[in-house]
Amino acid sequence: MGQIIMTSFDEMVTGAVEKVIPSVVNISEVKLMKDAYLHVHPVKGVGSGFIIQKDGFILTNAHVVLGSHEIKVALEDGRIFTGEIRGLDTMKDLAVIKIKASDLPVPEMAKDNDLKIGQMAIAIGSPLGLVGGPTVTAGVVSAVNRSIQTEATFMEGLIQTDAAINPGNSGGPLINSKGAVMGVNSAVIPFAQGIGFAMPIQPAIWVAEQLIEHGELIRPWISINAVDVNPKLVAYYDLPTEKGVVVTNVIPGSEADKSGIEVADILVRMDDIEINNVRDLIKVINKHKVGDSVAMEFFRGPGKVKLKTVLEKAPDTQRPPMAK
């Protein structure tokens, strides 16, 4: 009985992996790094990615290629191409690379409602480009809609899995038992012992399509800088609330400026949703598009004010030259 179950499990994993392997790529890149004496040295790195369009577009992590001087992409069939960065989204840790190739294999993409806690999760990578094919680790979907804070960004809506995700398979696909891609593996969380995270594939593909079309992500922004209300601020400034977001800067001439938002205002509600911290603010803003109007409620001194503003396009600080 045990042998039958094991054989069935083996066949399920190998069958799913075989469907996706042809689309998984190895990404080797050279970054120019400065040492303690400010001398510049080329440093090699490796990661993974997978083909999302048959005409040479590849999805990977932004941290895999950010700052790269040279990118080489090795396909499963042995061909090696020079890759160019089409676009980066460091907030979601996603990047699109373009290679000059055609008729490439594209894996099936899972639908949003295909994701369930407890289902099988298989992480595939091509970390070394060695004979023997990609690396494979298996586990289950431990949780969905996870939010994490890294040194560089705040990421939300993530898949959590116990399938091992390391720097080598970072950027590769997380697939289900049918061989459909559920997410993009990410290894940007250094403290995650035994825990892996992946960006769900449908929002990742949406980001990729924007990067392919525009070379950047058109993300909404409220045109202010802000910090969380915390006990020290409450005590020092005698603030009227222990939760919310304190406006520290308003971009001159922006829609936020025109709407009357002022420095020291404390944002406590947006879209009639309570705003306890910057994370809450980001979550609400990310539900909108550029040009949307949002209603807000602030503490201004001891009283409250209600304002409306129009969300603008967030500034892009990581846009590379567009690949053709």
C-alpha positions as CSV (number, residue, x, y, z in Angstrom):
1,M,0.0,0.0,0.0
2,G,2.8,2.4,1.0
3,Q,4.7,1.6,-2.2
4,I,1.6,2.4,-4.3
5,I,1.2,5.8,-2.6
6,M,4.9,6.6,-2.9
7,T,4.9,5.7,-6.6
8,S,1.8,7.9,-7.2
9,F,3.5,10.8,-5.4
10,D,6.7,10.3,-7.4
11,E,4.8,10.3,-10.6
12,M,2.8,13.4,-9.7
13,V,6.0,15.4,-8.9
14,T,8.0,14.2,-11.8
15,G,5.1,14.7,-14.2
16,A,4.5,18.3,-13.0
17,V,8.2,19.1,-13.2
18,E,8.7,17.7,-16.7
19,K,5.9,20.0,-18.0
20,V,7.7,23.1,-16.7
21,I,11.5,22.3,-17.0
22,P,11.8,23.4,-20.7
23,S,10.7,26.9,-19.7
24,V,13.1,27.3,-16.7
25,V,16.3,29.3,-17.4
26,N,19.5,29.9,-15.6
27,I,20.5,33.6,-15.2
28,S,24.2,34.4,-14.6
29,E,25.1,38.0,-14.2
30,V,28.1,40.1,-13.5
31,K,27.8,43.1,-11.1
32,L,30.4,45.7,-10.5
33,M,31.1,46.0,-6.8
34,K,33.3,48.4,-4.9
35,D,35.7,47.1,-2.2
36,A,36.8,48.9,1.0
37,Y,39.4,50.8,-1.1
38,L,36.7,51.9,-3.6
39,H,38.2,49.7,-6.3
40,V,35.6,48.3,-8.7
41,H,35.6,44.5,-9.2
42,P,33.3,42.3,-11.3
43,V,31.3,39.8,-9.1
44,K,29.4,36.9,-10.6
45,G,26.0,35.8,-9.4
46,V,23.4,33.3,-10.4
47,G,19.7,32.9,-10.3
48,S,16.7,31.5,-12.1
49,G,13.8,32.6,-14.2
50,F,11.2,31.3,-16.6
51,I,9.8,32.1,-20.0
52,I,6.5,34.0,-20.0
53,Q,6.2,34.8,-23.7
54,K,7.5,32.6,-26.6
55,D,9.3,35.6,-28.2
56,G,11.9,35.8,-25.6
57,F,10.5,37.5,-22.5
58,I,11.6,36.0,-19.2
59,L,10.4,36.7,-15.6
60,T,12.7,36.6,-12.6
61,N,13.4,38.5,-9.4
62,A,14.6,42.1,-9.5
63,H,17.3,41.4,-6.9
64,V,18.8,38.8,-9.2
65,V,19.6,41.3,-12.0
66,L,19.6,44.7,-10.3
67,G,22.8,46.5,-10.9
68,S,24.0,43.9,-13.4
69,H,26.7,44.8,-15.9
70,E,26.2,41.7,-18.1
71,I,23.5,39.1,-18.1
72,K,23.6,35.6,-19.7
73,V,20.6,33.4,-20.0
74,A,21.0,29.7,-20.4
75,L,18.0,27.7,-21.7
76,E,17.3,24.1,-20.8
77,D,18.2,23.0,-24.4
78,G,21.7,24.4,-23.9
79,R,21.5,27.6,-25.9
80,I,22.9,30.7,-24.2
81,F,21.8,34.3,-24.9
82,T,22.7,37.7,-23.8
83,G,19.8,39.2,-21.8
84,E,18.7,42.8,-21.5
85,I,16.6,44.2,-18.7
86,R,13.2,45.2,-20.0
87,G,12.0,46.6,-16.7
88,L,12.3,46.3,-12.9
89,D,9.8,46.5,-10.1
90,T,11.8,46.5,-6.9
91,M,8.7,46.8,-4.7
92,K,7.4,43.4,-5.9
93,D,11.0,42.0,-6.5
94,L,10.1,41.3,-10.1
95,A,12.1,41.9,-13.4
96,V,11.6,41.1,-17.0
97,I,14.6,40.1,-19.2
98,K,14.5,40.0,-23.0
99,I,16.5,37.7,-25.2
100,K,16.6,37.5,-29.0
101,A,14.8,34.1,-29.4
102,S,11.5,32.8,-30.7
103,D,9.1,29.9,-30.4
104,L,10.2,29.3,-26.8
105,P,8.1,27.0,-24.5
106,V,5.8,28.8,-22.1
107,P,4.3,27.0,-19.1
108,E,0.7,27.0,-18.1
109,M,-0.2,29.8,-15.5
110,A,-2.5,28.9,-12.6
111,K,-5.6,31.0,-11.9
112,D,-6.0,33.0,-8.7
113,N,-8.7,30.7,-7.4
114,D,-6.5,27.6,-8.0
115,L,-4.5,28.4,-4.8
116,K,-5.4,26.6,-1.6
117,I,-3.6,26.1,1.7
118,G,-2.2,22.6,2.0
119,Q,-1.9,21.9,-1.7
120,M,1.4,20.7,-3.2
121,A,4.0,23.3,-4.0
122,I,7.1,22.6,-6.1
123,A,9.9,25.1,-6.4
124,I,12.1,24.8,-9.6
125,G,15.3,26.5,-10.3
126,S,18.4,26.4,-12.5
127,P,21.0,27.7,-10.1
128,L,24.2,26.4,-11.7
129,G,23.4,25.6,-15.3
130,L,25.0,22.2,-14.8
131,V,24.4,18.9,-16.6
132,G,21.6,17.1,-14.8
133,G,18.9,19.8,-15.2
134,P,17.3,22.1,-12.7
135,T,16.9,21.7,-8.9
136,V,13.6,20.8,-7.5
137,T,12.2,21.1,-3.9
138,A,8.7,20.1,-2.8
139,G,6.4,21.0,0.0
140,V,3.0,22.5,0.5
141,V,1.3,25.9,0.4
142,S,1.6,26.9,4.1
143,A,-0.3,30.1,3.9
144,V,-1.6,32.7,1.4
145,N,-1.8,36.5,1.4
146,R,1.3,36.9,3.6
147,S,2.9,40.3,4.1
148,I,6.6,40.8,4.9
149,Q,8.9,43.6,5.5
150,T,12.4,43.4,4.0
151,E,15.3,45.9,4.1
152,A,14.3,47.2,0.7
153,T,10.5,47.1,0.6
154,F,7.2,45.9,2.0
155,M,5.7,43.0,0.1
156,E,2.1,41.8,0.5
157,G,-0.2,39.1,-0.9
158,L,2.6,36.4,-0.9
159,I,2.4,32.7,-1.0
160,Q,4.2,31.0,2.0
161,T,5.6,27.5,1.4
162,D,7.9,25.1,3.2
163,A,9.4,24.1,-0.1
164,A,13.1,25.3,0.2
165,I,13.7,28.5,-1.7
166,N,17.4,29.6,-1.9
167,P,19.3,32.1,-3.9
168,G,19.8,29.6,-6.7
169,N,16.2,29.0,-7.4
170,S,15.1,32.5,-6.6
171,G,13.2,33.9,-9.6
172,G,12.2,30.4,-10.8
173,P,8.6,29.1,-10.8
174,L,6.6,27.7,-7.9
175,I,4.2,25.1,-9.5
176,N,1.3,23.0,-8.5
177,S,0.8,19.2,-8.9
178,K,-0.6,19.7,-12.4
179,G,2.5,21.6,-13.6
180,A,0.9,25.0,-13.6
181,V,2.9,28.0,-12.3
182,M,1.4,29.3,-9.1
183,G,4.1,31.9,-8.2
184,V,7.6,33.4,-8.6
185,N,10.0,32.2,-6.0
186,S,11.8,35.0,-4.0
187,A,14.8,34.6,-1.7
188,V,15.0,38.2,-0.4
189,I,14.0,37.2,3.1
190,P,17.3,36.4,4.9
191,F,15.6,35.4,8.2
192,A,13.2,32.9,6.7
193,Q,14.5,29.6,8.1
194,G,12.5,26.8,6.5
195,I,10.0,29.3,5.1
196,G,9.8,30.2,1.5
197,F,7.8,33.0,-0.2
198,A,6.6,33.5,-3.7
199,M,4.7,36.2,-5.5
200,P,1.4,34.8,-6.9
201,I,1.6,34.4,-10.7
202,Q,-1.5,36.4,-11.7
203,P,-0.4,39.7,-10.1
204,A,3.2,38.9,-11.2
205,I,2.1,38.5,-14.8
206,W,0.2,41.8,-14.6
207,V,3.4,43.5,-13.4
208,A,5.4,41.8,-16.2
209,E,3.0,43.0,-18.9
210,Q,3.4,46.6,-17.7
211,L,7.2,46.2,-17.7
212,I,7.1,44.8,-21.2
213,E,4.8,47.5,-22.5
214,H,6.2,50.5,-20.6
215,G,9.6,49.5,-19.2
216,E,8.2,50.4,-15.8
217,L,5.3,49.8,-13.5
218,I,2.6,52.6,-13.5
219,R,1.9,52.6,-9.8
220,P,-0.4,55.0,-7.9
221,W,1.1,57.4,-5.3
222,I,-0.4,59.9,-2.9
223,S,2.6,62.4,-3.4
224,I,3.5,62.6,0.3
225,N,6.2,61.2,2.6
226,A,4.9,59.8,5.9
227,V,5.8,57.8,9.0
228,D,3.9,55.6,11.4
229,V,2.5,57.2,14.5
230,N,4.5,55.7,17.4
231,P,4.6,56.1,21.2
232,K,7.6,58.5,21.1
233,L,5.9,60.8,18.6
234,V,2.7,60.7,20.6
235,A,4.5,61.6,23.9
236,Y,6.8,64.3,22.3
237,Y,4.2,66.1,20.3
238,D,1.1,65.3,22.4
239,L,-0.6,63.7,19.4
240,P,-4.4,63.2,19.6
241,T,-4.2,59.6,18.3
242,E,-1.9,56.5,18.9
243,K,-2.5,55.1,15.4
244,G,-2.2,56.6,11.9
245,V,0.3,58.1,9.5
246,V,2.0,61.4,10.1
247,V,2.7,63.5,6.9
248,T,6.3,64.6,6.9
249,N,6.5,66.1,3.5
250,V,4.0,67.1,0.7
251,I,5.4,67.3,-2.8
252,P,5.1,70.9,-4.0
253,G,2.6,71.4,-6.9
254,S,1.3,67.8,-6.5
255,E,-2.3,66.7,-6.3
256,A,-1.8,66.2,-2.6
257,D,-0.5,69.7,-2.3
258,K,-3.5,71.1,-4.3
259,S,-6.0,69.1,-2.2
260,G,-4.8,70.9,1.0
261,I,-2.8,68.1,2.8
262,E,-0.3,69.7,5.2
263,V,2.8,68.6,7.0
264,A,2.0,67.2,10.5
265,D,-1.5,66.1,9.4
266,I,-2.2,62.6,10.7
267,L,-4.0,60.3,8.2
268,V,-6.4,57.9,10.0
269,R,-8.9,56.9,7.2
270,M,-8.9,56.4,3.5
271,D,-11.8,55.0,1.4
272,D,-13.5,54.7,4.8
273,I,-10.9,52.1,5.8
274,E,-8.9,52.7,9.1
275,I,-5.3,53.6,8.5
276,N,-3.2,52.4,11.4
277,N,0.2,52.6,9.7
278,V,2.0,53.0,6.4
279,R,1.4,49.4,5.5
280,D,-2.4,50.0,5.7
281,L,-1.9,53.0,3.5
282,I,0.0,51.1,0.9
283,K,-2.6,48.3,0.8
284,V,-5.4,50.8,0.2
285,I,-3.5,52.7,-2.5
286,N,-2.5,49.5,-4.3
287,K,-6.2,48.8,-4.9
288,H,-6.4,51.9,-7.1
289,K,-5.2,53.1,-10.4
290,V,-3.4,56.3,-11.3
291,G,-6.0,59.1,-11.6
292,D,-8.4,57.6,-9.1
293,S,-9.9,60.0,-6.4
294,V,-9.6,59.0,-2.8
295,A,-11.4,60.3,0.3
296,M,-9.3,60.8,3.4
297,E,-9.7,61.8,7.0
298,F,-6.9,63.5,9.0
299,F,-6.3,64.8,12.5
300,R,-5.1,68.4,12.2
301,G,-4.2,69.6,15.6
302,P,-7.0,68.5,18.0
303,G,-9.7,68.5,15.3
304,K,-10.3,66.5,12.1
305,V,-10.5,67.4,8.4
306,K,-11.8,65.5,5.4
307,L,-10.1,65.9,2.1
308,K,-10.1,64.3,-1.4
309,T,-7.1,64.0,-3.6
310,V,-6.2,62.3,-6.9
311,L,-3.6,59.6,-7.0
312,E,-0.6,60.3,-9.2
313,K,2.0,58.1,-10.9
314,A,4.6,57.0,-8.5
315,P,8.2,58.1,-9.3
316,D,10.3,55.4,-10.9
317,T,13.8,55.2,-9.4
318,Q,15.0,51.9,-10.9
319,R,14.1,52.2,-14.6
320,P,16.8,50.8,-16.9
321,P,17.2,51.5,-20.6
322,M,14.4,49.6,-22.5
323,A,15.4,46.4,-24.4
324,K,14.0,46.1,-27.9
